Amino acid sequence: MQNYTKEIRPVKDVDQTIEVILHPTLEYLVEVDELRESFTALFWFSMLWYDDFLVWNAKDFNDLDIIHLPATAIWRPDLMIYGAVKLEYALALESTIAKVQSNGKVVMELTQVVKMFCPFNIELFPFDTQNCAIRIGSWSFRSNRVNFQPLKPEGNTDFLKDQPEWSVISFTARMIDTEYGDLDQNITGENQTFSELSYNFIFQRKPIYYIFNLIIPSFIITLLSLIGLFSPFSSSTERQEKV
């Protein structure tokens, strides 16, 4: 690690693309704010890539095949969640550990609380379903430098904790290439193409809460009001309608 430089891409060939395998895990849907059209969730982002400068012969080091290094000590992809209103590390980056194998394979997990903007459609309330997109990619590197790929067609929801108001229907991934115009385009005439992963996050409201706490009480109150309109207001005289 003496000559290791974490500020540059860890490739021996400058034209080589670093393939970053990403697998997000949704642990908890913290909050859904219909008024501000946003949701907050806790994610684990598992990443895998190969570092050409973290390679050694395990036999030369007593068959040491795996080491654990602070994430801040090595190069790591500048993962960016586009459109996020707020990002917080549940586990500080300084405390995050990367697992490095002798063949240069690096595995690291980032734990983040993400608040995302999402247009809501509540016309079918309380039987509505919301579809939100989470776009993830590199902030600085074009697709020919850092390329994000999903580990699986769907994100992981195996560890998802139950949420009293919402249930997650699907968490699917798709790869997209997005072109952005910037200063390089003005100079070279070339667009900047970035590799992105878009995860469609679909969650459905659990109507049972509103049925028992809103719809049924409202129905009972309305029914009692209607009955009261046609009930006799005196027990000694002939029935008269109070309308």
Helices and strands as residue ranges (DSSP letters): E 18-33, E 38-50, G 58-61, E 66-70, G 71-73, E 79-82, E 84-89, G 93-95, E 97-101, E 105-117, E 129-138, E 146-150, E 166-180, H 183-188, E 192-205, H 208-210, I 211-215, H 216-229
